């Protein structure tokens, strides 16, 4: 199926220069004395690279044949991340750290997530947008410090470092937005 420029909206998958891309943002620009263009920010689904391109109103694209299926994250060894089908652990596959980019920071063993398939081949993963993590290392909050609403850096069970409010302590469980890496809320207090 072909897509016109006006159909390039966030979360739409299309083919550009023989590669599958996901649209992240679009802006319609009308400049004096020139034809209007659509400024597009997009991510290559195979290598994760971001691109910004301007497309003319006359440009036509092929819709990318993207499917998603549930998979389970098993473990990582060096820069290889191993997954399996949810109900069949013998059907395993691996993705390199370079492909999954920043997602590796939020991978916990046995997490169910989406594998992204392009023409039947698994090319990447998509994490749940919000996930909970245990804080394993946090500097202590200084009494009276919490009124200003500052932030501090903590280390999560996956080894990722994130900014959280000062009241979050070691052993707490926090919910993060995996797309932005930002703290959402504290889910449970540690002992």
VEXDO-678286 format. One line per 3 residues: number of its first residue (from 1); their letters; for each residue x negated, y negated, z of C-alpha. Coordinates in steps of 0.02 Angstrom, whole numbers, plus 32768, in hexadecimal, padded with zeros to 4 digits. Last residue first. Layout:
REM residues N
NUM	a	X,Y,Z ~ ...
REM end
This chain:
REM residues 191
191	xxx	7D84,8064,8A7F ~ 7DA5,801A,89D3 ~ 7E3E,7FB1,89AA
188	xxx	7EAA,7FE1,8919 ~ 7EEA,7F9A,8875 ~ 7E8C,7EF4,8872
185	xxx	7EC3,7E8F,87DB ~ 7E99,7E5C,8728 ~ 7DDA,7E4E,8720
182	xxx	7D97,7E27,8672 ~ 7D3A,7E9A,85FA ~ 7D97,7E47,8569
179	xxx	7DDB,7EDF,850F ~ 7DCC,7F52,85A6 ~ 7E3E,7EE5,8611
176	xxx	7E0C,7F19,86C0 ~ 7E66,7F62,8757 ~ 7E03,7F6B,87F9
173	xxx	7DF0,7FF7,8879 ~ 7D96,7FC1,8917 ~ 7D06,802C,8959
170	xxx	7C8E,7F98,8968 ~ 7CEB,7EF4,897B ~ 7D5D,7E80,891B
167	xxx	7D81,7DE0,897F ~ 7D04,7D78,8919 ~ 7D6A,7D87,8878
164	xxx	7D21,7DF9,87F2 ~ 7C9B,7DE8,876B ~ 7C67,7E8B,8719
161	xxx	7BCF,7EFD,870F ~ 7BE8,7FA6,86BC ~ 7B97,803F,870C
158	xxx	7C2D,80AF,86EE ~ 7C5A,80AF,87A8 ~ 7C5F,7FF0,87A2
155	xxx	7BD7,7F74,87D4 ~ 7C0B,7ECD,881D ~ 7BE7,7E19,87EC
152	xxx	7C31,7D8B,8851 ~ 7CBD,7D0E,8835 ~ 7CF9,7C70,888A
149	xxx	7DA7,7C4A,88CC ~ 7D71,7BB8,8939 ~ 7DCB,7C01,89D0
146	xxx	7D69,7CA4,89C4 ~ 7CC7,7C60,8A07 ~ 7D06,7C48,8AB9
143	xxx	7CAB,7CE5,8AF1 ~ 7C27,7D1A,8A74 ~ 7C62,7DA5,8A03
140	xxx	7BEB,7E3A,8A02 ~ 7B92,7E63,895E ~ 7BEA,7EF0,8902
137	xxx	7BB4,7F9E,88CB ~ 7C20,8035,88A4 ~ 7CBF,7FDB,886E
134	xxx	7D3C,8060,8835 ~ 7D8C,8045,878B ~ 7E3E,8034,8749
131	xxx	7E67,801E,8690 ~ 7ECB,7FA0,862B ~ 7EC5,7F98,856D
128	xxx	7EBA,8056,855A ~ 7E1B,8076,84F8 ~ 7E14,8080,843A
125	xxx	7D96,80F6,83EA ~ 7D33,80F9,8348 ~ 7D1C,814B,829E
122	xxx	7D75,81F2,82AD ~ 7D8D,8230,81FA ~ 7E3A,8256,81B2
119	xxx	7E37,81C7,8133 ~ 7E0E,814E,81C1 ~ 7E2F,8194,8270
116	xxx	7E2A,812D,830F ~ 7E1C,8197,83AD ~ 7E90,815C,8436
113	xxx	7E6E,8173,84EF ~ 7E80,81F3,857B ~ 7DFA,81DC,8600
110	xxx	7DB0,8283,8638 ~ 7D07,8238,8667 ~ 7D0B,817A,8673
107	xxx	7CE4,810A,85DE ~ 7CED,8050,8606 ~ 7C3C,8018,85DD
104	xxx	7C3C,8086,8541 ~ 7CC1,8015,84F4 ~ 7C3D,7F8D,84D4
101	xxx	7C04,7FDB,842F ~ 7C60,807B,8401 ~ 7BFB,808C,8361
98	xxx	7B4E,8061,83A4 ~ 7B6A,80D4,8439 ~ 7B75,8168,83C3
95	xxx	7C14,81CD,83B2 ~ 7C25,8285,83D8 ~ 7CA4,830B,83AF
92	xxx	7CF1,839D,840A ~ 7D79,8419,83DF ~ 7D53,8498,8469
89	xxx	7DAA,8429,84E9 ~ 7E53,844C,8497 ~ 7EE8,83F6,84E6
86	xxx	7EA4,8343,84E7 ~ 7E34,8357,844E ~ 7D81,833E,8482
83	xxx	7D07,82AF,849C ~ 7C4B,829E,84AE ~ 7BEB,81F9,84B3
80	xxx	7B39,81FF,8473 ~ 7ABF,8176,84A8 ~ 7A65,81DD,852E
77	xxx	7AE3,8263,855C ~ 7B96,822B,8575 ~ 7C29,8288,85BD
74	xxx	7CD7,82CD,8599 ~ 7D45,8242,8554 ~ 7DEF,828B,8528
71	xxx	7E49,8270,8483 ~ 7EF3,822D,8451 ~ 7F0E,820C,8399
68	xxx	7F0E,816F,8331 ~ 7F24,815E,8275 ~ 7EE0,80DE,81FB
65	xxx	7F00,80E4,813F ~ 7EC1,8035,811B ~ 7F39,7FC3,80BB
62	xxx	7EEF,7F8E,8015 ~ 7ED1,7ED5,8001 ~ 7F0F,7E4B,7F8D
59	xxx	7EC3,7D9D,7F7F ~ 7F2F,7D18,7F28 ~ 7F47,7CAD,7FC4
56	xxx	7E8A,7C9D,7FD3 ~ 7E28,7CF3,805D ~ 7DAD,7CA5,80D7
53	xxx	7D3D,7D1F,8133 ~ 7D00,7D38,81E4 ~ 7CB0,7DDF,820B
50	xxx	7C96,7E43,82AA ~ 7C2F,7EE3,82A8 ~ 7C7B,7F7E,82F9
47	xxx	7C1D,7FF8,8287 ~ 7CAE,8060,8244 ~ 7D46,7FF7,8273
44	xxx	7CFC,7F56,822B ~ 7D48,7ECA,8293 ~ 7DA5,7E32,824F
41	xxx	7DB1,7D76,825F ~ 7E14,7D2D,81CD ~ 7E22,7C7B,818C
38	xxx	7EB4,7C79,8112 ~ 7E9B,7BFC,8086 ~ 7F01,7B6F,803B
35	xxx	7ECA,7B2F,7F8F ~ 7E68,7A8F,7F8C ~ 7E8B,79D5,7F74
32	xxx	7EA3,79BF,802F ~ 7E87,7A5B,8097 ~ 7F0D,7AD1,80D5
29	xxx	7ECC,7B53,814C ~ 7F34,7BE7,8188 ~ 7EE4,7C39,821F
26	xxx	7ED1,7CF4,823C ~ 7E91,7D57,82D0 ~ 7E5C,7E0B,82FA
23	xxx	7E7E,7E64,8254 ~ 7E3E,7F17,8258 ~ 7DC8,7F4D,81CE
20	xxx	7DAE,7FED,8168 ~ 7D1B,7FE8,80ED ~ 7D1A,7FEC,802E
17	xxx	7CEF,7F30,8020 ~ 7D8B,7F06,8087 ~ 7E0E,7F8C,80AD
14	xxx	7E9B,7F60,8125 ~ 7ED9,7F7F,81D7 ~ 7F54,7F05,8226
11	xxx	7F40,7EE8,82E3 ~ 7F43,7E29,82CE ~ 7F97,7DEF,822D
8	xxx	7F61,7E00,8178 ~ 800E,7E07,8126 ~ 7FFE,7D53,80E6
5	xxx	7F62,7D86,8084 ~ 7FC4,7E08,8022 ~ 7FBD,7EC0,804C
2	xx	7FBD,7F54,7FD7 ~ 8000,8000,8000
REM end
